[in-house]
Each structure stands twice: as C-alpha cells, then as structure tokens.
Amino acid sequence: MPLRLELGFEIGAAWLDRERSQFIWLISYEGEDTFEEANERYWASPKREALGLDPAQYLVGREDRVVDPVQ
C-alpha cells in the first residue's frame, strides 16, 4: 500500500469478505495519466519488484471494476 500511495494512488476503503475468502479494496488515481497507465507503471515499478512479492503466490484471481461515485 505505501508504494501505491507514493505513486499517486488513493486508498478509499478496504473490506474482507471472510465467507468468500476475498479481500476487496477501492483504489483510485487522479493524475495526468489514466488509471490503467498508472496501474501499469505500478506493476512495472522496480520498487514493487524489490518487495519480492509475486502475485502468483497469493492471488488466485483478480477482478477489476471501474465504478462512479453516487452523490
């Protein structure tokens, strides 16, 4: 999470769905690039790779959704 914040992302909320063994978090990015470009930069970051975390070791799936706030 600290690296996400360093790269300009914001963490809106995080939830744990114990029944489904799922971790869900709301992250956003508002910068010059699109979210997708910023996310690609995060995954390609040497700092992220230096963490030694291989998502294949702890992620069994991933679902990305684009949502809009309702006010």
Secondary structure, DSSP 8 states (H G I E B T S, - for coil): -HHHHHTTEEEEEEEEEGGGTEEEEEEEE-SSS-HHHHHHHHHH-HHHHHTT--GGGT-S-----------
